[in-house]
Amino acid sequence: MVQEILAYIILAAAIFFLVRKFFWKKKKDKNCGDGDCGCH
């Protein structure tokens, strides 16, 4: 029972991290399109 709860928490955290990473990349791409890349 405890292992199941821990597994679900880890799974939710992993999915949340992946979704956040994707949205973060999209934001960066939009900024690059506007010419505000921050490469320099």
N, C-alpha and C positions, 0 to 999 in steps of 0.2 A: 504493500500500500504506500509506504513512504517513498520507495523507489519510483513508483508510478508518478507520484506528485513531483518529485525531483526531475524526472525525465520530461514531464510536461513543461515545467518551468524552464528547463534548459532549451527545449524545443522552441518555446515562445520567445525566449531571449534571442536565439539564433535567427528566427524569422524576423523579429523586430530589427535586429542589427542589419540583416540583408536589405530589408525594405528601406531603412534609414540610409544605408550606403547608396542604394540606387537613387533615392531622391536627392541626396547630397551631390551625386555626380551630375544629375540633370540640372541642378542649380548652377554648378560650376560651368557646364556647357553653355547655359544661357548667358552667363556673365562673359564667357569667352566670345560669344556671338556679338555681344554689345561692344567688344573691344576693351573690356576691363578684365583682362586675363590674370594679371598679377604675376606674370612670368618674369618681369624685370625688376 
